[in-house]
Each structure stands twice: as structure tokens, then as C-alpha cells.
Amino acid sequence: MDLSDFQLYRKRYIPNETILLKDDIIYYIDHKLIKTKWKVLKPRKDFACGISWYYLDKGWKISRFMDKDGKLVYYYCDIIDAVFSKDNKSCVVSDLLADVKVYPDGKVEVVDLEEIADALDKKIITVSYAKKSLRRLDSLLKIIYSGKLGSIFDLNDNGENV
């Protein structure tokens, strides 16, 4: 597939938006995995760039957030749902609200669970959507807590082959 024609979108429910990730560099793609390299859209003090692995079949986006010198700040794991269209040369990745941060020292922080409850209260998402998010979060946490996060992707992959 010609990567230059492929369009990757991020869909969020809180806030409600769908954004074309036009500045992300896609350097690998198939129906199960997308790898991207990116820089922050707005300057930040805590991180400057990153690499993301979209595991479309598992419902995870795992990103390595790095500082301006390329040093790991933390891994940020989004729970996602994706609609991949080879014919349309696009993928819409929906944020299922729950997220996990994994720090270099091994500390694990689960974040944004209140967003699932808020979205249910406001009828932004369905109960089945919330269940999908929690099940995918559970499967990811089992891997993280077993110490095998690095085994699901190549920690040495730094996007330099772009």
C-alpha cells in the first residue's frame, strides 16, 4: 500500500472531534498494525515527540512519549477501536476513553476512567461501548502487570527507517 495516500484520523468523544493526523508520519501499515512517528502539535515541557503502535486487532494504541533529546518520558496506552479501510486508504481510530501510563521505573497509572462514567451519564456512548473499553483495558493491564509490555512490540523501533 502506498503510505503517502493513506489517511489516519483520531476520533474522540470528549471533546467530540475527529481530526486528520496529517502531520503524523506513517512508516508501517497493514490491517492489524500501524506505526507512526510524530511531534507534538503545541509545544510542551514534558515531551516533544513520539512513536505510536496502533494494534487494530487488540484495540490498543501504545505510544512512546519522548523529550526533545529522544529520551523516554513514559509509554501512553490508549484503548481504541478502529475502522480500517484499505479501499478508502484510511483508518479512523476512536478513543475508547480509558488510558494507561507506564513510566520508565515501572510505575503504572490508569487514567481517565471517570470519562467512561461521564460519557455514559451524558449518553455519549453506549453500555456496550463502555464494556468494550473495559475489556480491552483489562487485557492490556494483564500484559503490563505481568511485565511483558515490551514483548508486544519492538522497544528498539525508533522510527528511524522513515
N, C-alpha and C positions, 0 to 999 in steps of 0.2 A: 504494500500500500504506500502511496506517495504521502509522506508525512506532512509535506508543505501545504497540502489541501485540507488536511484534517482539522476539524474544529472541536475544541473541548470547552464545555460550558459547566459552570458551577451554579447549581440551583440551591437556594437557601429559603427556609420558611420563616426564620426570624433573623433579620428582617426578610420580608418577602421580595426576593430578587433572583433573576437569572442573568449571569454575567458570562460573556465570552472571554475566556482566558487567553486573549490574543498575544500577550507578551510571554506566556509560558513556552518554553522550547520542548517540544515532544521529541524524544530521541529513541523511543521504542514503543511499539503498539501491536497488540493483537486482541482477540476477542475476550481474553482473560486478564490482560495486564497492560497498563500504560505507564511509562516512565517519563517524567518531566523534570526540567530544571527551570528555576525561576528566581526572580529578585522581587523584593517587597515593592508594592506599588507606592507606598508612602514611607519615607524614612522612619526608622525605629532605632532605639538604642539597644534593644535586647537581641535582635537578629537582623540579618541583611539579605539572606538568600536561602535557597533550599533545593532539595531534590524530593520528589514525591513518587511513590509507587502506588498506583491505583489497582487494587486487587478486585476486579469487577465481579468475579465469581464468588468471592468471600464477603464482599461488602465492606471493605476497609480501604482507606487511603492513609498510607503511612508516610510521613514527611520527616526528613532530616532538616531541622532548622539550624542554620549556621550563622556565626557572626561574620563581620567583614573580612576576617582573616581565614575563613573556611573552617573554623573550629566548631565542633558540635555544641549547640546550646541545649537542645533536647529533641526527642522524637515526639511528633504530634500525630496522634492517630485519630482520624475521623471515621465515624461509622457512616457508611454511604449506601446508596442504591444507584445503579447506573443503567442507562438505556443506551446501548451501543448500536450504531447503525453503520455497517460497512458500506451500504448503498449510498447513504447520505453523507458518508465520510465525517461522522460526528459522534460525539458521546456527551450526553447530559448526565452529570453526576449530581445527585441530590444528597444534601447533607441531612443525615438522619438524627441530628442534634447532639447525641452523646459523643464525647471525646475523651481521649486519654493522653496524658503527657508522661513520657518516660525520660527521666534525667540520666545523665552520664553516670551518676553514683548509684543508679538502680532504683531510686525513688520513683514510685508510680502515683499519679494523681488522676483520678477520674473527675471530669468536669462537665458542666452543662446539663446534668440530669434534670435540673429544675425546668429546663426548656422543654423537655418532653411533657412534663405535667402542665406547664403553661400552655403549650400548643394543644394539648387535649382539652383543657378548660375552655380555650377560645375556639375550639372546633376547627383548628387549622390543619390538624392531622387526625387520622382515624385510629381506633384502638389497634387494628391490625398493623398499621404503620409503626406504632409505638412498640408493639410486640416484636416486629422485625428488627427494630433498632436495638432493643434489649437483648435479643438472642444473638445478634451479631457482636454486640459489646461483650457478652458473656464468652463467646468463642475466642475473641481476641484476648480477653483478660486471662483465660486459661493458658494461652500460649505465653503471655507476658509473665505471669506468676510462676510458670514452670521454668523460666529463664531461657526460653527458646525464641525470643523475638528475632534475634539475629539470624536464626535458621530459616526464616521465611523469605528473606531477601538478602542480597549480597551487600554486606556492610561496606565493602570496598568500592561499590559502584558509586562513583562521584560525578557521573555525567560528563567526564572529560572527553568521551568519544563523540561529543556533539560537534 
